[in-house]
Amino acid sequence: MNEVVTIEIEVAQETAQALRDPRRRQAVGRLVDRMVRPTEGNDPPATVLMETRRAAREAGLIDADIDAEIAVHRVERTS
């Protein structure tokens, strides 16, 4: 029973803009599914990181873009 449903979540304005792309929304949905229902023997944090990088690449980002986003996130988190 893998019925897909639409939910509403609160995100930053910039995130909402990025999620206008259907491919990105689908990739984020898969990440949320895996975070909420990890499979047995699966390391959720490692899986999330790998899936995030894969989804970002599918959305057209390169490793340098991804690394820059991670750096910004770290600065915001410690500020």
C-alpha positions as CSV (number, residue, x, y, z in Angstrom):
1,M,0.0,0.0,0.0
2,N,2.2,2.8,-1.3
3,E,-0.4,5.4,-1.8
4,V,1.1,8.9,-2.2
5,V,-0.6,11.8,-0.5
6,T,0.1,15.5,-0.4
7,I,0.9,17.1,3.0
8,E,1.6,20.7,4.0
9,I,4.9,21.5,5.8
10,E,6.3,24.8,6.8
11,V,9.6,25.8,5.1
12,A,11.6,28.9,4.4
13,Q,10.5,31.1,1.5
14,E,13.6,30.1,-0.5
15,T,12.9,26.4,0.0
16,A,9.3,26.8,-1.2
17,Q,10.6,28.5,-4.3
18,A,13.0,25.6,-5.0
19,L,10.3,23.1,-4.4
20,R,8.2,24.4,-7.3
21,D,10.2,22.0,-9.4
22,P,8.2,18.7,-9.4
23,R,11.4,16.6,-9.5
24,R,12.7,18.3,-6.4
25,R,9.4,17.8,-4.6
26,Q,9.5,14.1,-5.4
27,A,13.1,13.7,-4.3
28,V,12.3,15.5,-1.0
29,G,9.2,13.2,-0.5
30,R,11.4,10.2,-0.9
31,L,13.8,11.6,1.7
32,V,11.0,12.2,4.1
33,D,9.7,8.7,3.6
34,R,13.1,7.2,4.4
35,M,13.6,9.4,7.4
36,V,10.3,8.6,9.0
37,R,10.3,4.9,8.0
38,P,13.9,3.7,7.8
39,T,14.3,0.1,6.6
40,E,15.8,-2.5,8.9
41,G,19.6,-2.5,8.9
42,N,19.6,1.0,7.3
43,D,21.5,3.9,9.0
44,P,19.0,6.7,8.7
45,P,21.5,9.6,9.0
46,A,23.9,8.1,6.4
47,T,21.0,7.2,4.1
48,V,19.6,10.7,4.4
49,L,22.9,12.2,3.5
50,M,23.4,9.9,0.5
51,E,19.9,10.5,-0.7
52,T,20.1,14.2,-0.3
53,R,23.3,14.3,-2.4
54,R,21.7,12.1,-5.0
55,A,18.5,14.2,-5.1
56,A,20.5,17.3,-5.4
57,R,22.4,15.9,-8.4
58,E,19.2,14.9,-10.0
59,A,18.0,18.5,-9.6
60,G,21.0,19.7,-11.5
61,L,23.4,20.7,-8.7
62,I,27.0,19.8,-8.7
63,D,29.2,18.8,-5.8
64,A,30.5,22.3,-5.4
65,D,26.9,23.6,-5.1
66,I,26.1,21.0,-2.5
67,D,29.3,21.7,-0.5
68,A,28.5,25.4,-0.5
69,E,25.0,24.8,0.8
70,I,26.4,22.6,3.6
71,A,28.9,25.3,4.5
72,V,26.1,27.9,4.7
73,H,24.0,25.6,6.8
74,R,26.8,25.1,9.3
75,V,27.4,28.8,9.6
76,E,23.7,29.5,10.1
77,R,23.5,26.7,12.7
78,T,26.4,28.1,14.8
79,S,25.3,31.8,14.5
